[in-house]
Amino acid sequence: MSALAPVRVVVIGHGMVGARFVEDLHAYGGPGRFDVVVLGAEEYEPYNRVLLSEVVAGKVDVAAITLPRTARHERTRVLPGVGAVAVERQAQVVVDDCGVRHPYDVAVLATGARARVPDLVGFEEGLPAGVHALRTLDDAREVVAATVNARVAVVVGGGVLGLEVACGLARRGLAVTVVHGGRHVMDRQLDQGAGDVVQRSLAGLGVQVRTRARTEEAVLHDGRVVGVRLEGGEVLPADLLVLSAGTVPEVALARRAGLEVGRGVVVGADLATADPRVCAIGDCAQPPEGGTGLVAQGWDQARRLARRLAEHGRVVDGPSGGAFGAVDADSAVSEALPAAGTDVVRVKAAGLDLVSMGAGSDGGGRRVVLSDPDGGRHLEVVVADGRVVAATCVGAGAVAADLVAAYTRGTPAPADPAQLLLRPVGGAAVQATSPTLMPDRAVVCRCNGVTKGQLVQAWRGGVHDVEGVVAATRATTGCGGCTDAVCGIVDWLRRADPAADPASDPVSDPAAGTAAGTGADADRPQSVAEPSAAGT
């Protein structure tokens, strides 16, 4: 294998998924295996697009969402601010917008998606002043700048991003109304009962919601938005209009190249298109299992594609070969299935605690609901074949953490599913009172699949602060929901091992030792191979 020339890979897109693919490709392939060119339309280093709503809310600074930097591989050339205009498949060349031609053995489309802009009266010549979509870092900066002088905002779209943006704008002191065409907010993830509880919670945060309402016109004065006209004629005043009405996969490049395009670029189980030398991952792709629009799925695809390319080395034509040589059929089918936890949705908004996962009640199974609208709580779980297959939690963070762990790990459910909503799941909670009570296999970071054991392993490998652990494991770099848990585990490791010496005898945590019932050894950072007693 070493005698072969390096495989030439051109990656189109340097966002969260494209950047992760390049890292994984070199990690799996080893030195000298790949020559990589990355075309990135944005001029910035890869950043966490998931946290843009946090920037709008003022909870994090723009600089804080840059993804942790990894050592730049000598065989990787990143061209920031350079987009692709053509994929010439017969010549196996990608042409960039500067006219430079980049030959490839494998081209990977990671072009992502763009914000969907509704077809409203007033948008004929583009977005007028005061109207913003939210998809890029520049978009977030523009929205934040607009809040300085704005007093009243309308958010079009009551999905996850719409609610996060609305809460963020309310946090900045604006009067906010969400306009949503569905029966209730987040109708793709929630039923009516959960949606009603969320709406009441939003009202308490100063966010009004108009459901079953559709926007017809952006009302302008001197070229600037001053309101939104709804179907029926009602006008909502607005000096800031934010569009969060979904996304549209970026498929123009693939379509011009003659590739099959549905909603996204159609790929098979191996993430290759009908042309075995062109693959697609992330929001631009349409895999057999469908797309979730969540970064966890994109990162899972990046890992799978990098591993398979590294294992098979070169592209092989032919019906039995696909993109990476002969592939076992059963293996291909299993790899087409989404990794556990890639469909967990968490709303990141101050004052709104909401988590949803799985196929919902339409997927069959036994469904148990606990609804407490006056208390701002709605909990729902669906159990089938002894496992949690779906759940919704509004206003119950501790229960949500347990259910996420049970769902992603396949923990056996109790005979009475109601117990899942009334008490913690034994051995499954990620956010336990003490990390001692967590088994090593407990997943702390869902987006990256990082376990407690991997955090401990990083500490033992010589990184003794949160930044080092994050760089070593990628924990917290997705939705950010695990940040408190990761910081807590690092703090526990620091107290348990104050000398930062893996060979030293850690100091026990008396309270945790009592809870575990095993004295000083209970609070010793557990090995990766052996789960703690709490997990058995």
Sequence and secondary structure as in RCSB ss.txt:
>XXXX:A:sequence
MSALAPVRVVVIGHGMVGARFVEDLHAYGGPGRFDVVVLGAEEYEPYNRVLLSEVVAGKVDVAAITLPRTARHER
TRVLPGVGAVAVERQAQVVVDDCGVRHPYDVAVLATGARARVPDLVGFEEGLPAGVHALRTLDDAREVVAATVNA
RVAVVVGGGVLGLEVACGLARRGLAVTVVHGGRHVMDRQLDQGAGDVVQRSLAGLGVQVRTRARTEEAVLHDGRV
VGVRLEGGEVLPADLLVLSAGTVPEVALARRAGLEVGRGVVVGADLATADPRVCAIGDCAQPPEGGTGLVAQGWD
QARRLARRLAEHGRVVDGPSGGAFGAVDADSAVSEALPAAGTDVVRVKAAGLDLVSMGAGSDGGGRRVVLSDPDG
GRHLEVVVADGRVVAATCVGAGAVAADLVAAYTRGTPAPADPAQLLLRPVGGAAVQATSPTLMPDRAVVCRCNGV
TKGQLVQAWRGGVHDVEGVVAATRATTGCGGCTDAVCGIVDWLRRADPAADPASDPVSDPAAGTAAGTGADADRP
QSVAEPSAAGT
>XXXX:A:secstr
 TTS  EEEEEE  SHHHHHHHHHHHHHH TTSEEEEEEESSSS  B GGGHHHHHHTSS GGGGB       TT
EEEEET  EEEEETTTTEEEETTS EEE SEEEE   EEE     BT TTS  BTEEE SSHHHHHHHHHHTTT 
 EEEEE  SHHHHHHHHHHHHTT EEEEE SSSSTTTTT  HHHHHHHHHHHHHTTEEEE S  EEEEEEETTEE
EEEEETTS EEE SEEEE S EEE  HHHHHTT  BSSSEE  TTSB SSTTEEE GGGEE TT     HHHHHH
HHHHHHHHHHHH S   STTTTTSS   HHHHHHHHS  TTTT EEEEETTEEEEEEES GGG SEEEEEEEGGG
TEEEEEEEETTEEEEEEEES HHHHHHHHHHHHHT B  SSTTHHHHS  TTT SS SSGGGS TT EEETTTTE
EHHHHHHHHHTT  SHHHHHHHH TTSSSSTTHHHHHHHHHHHHHH TT  TTS     HHHHHHHTSGGGGGS 
  SSS  GGG 
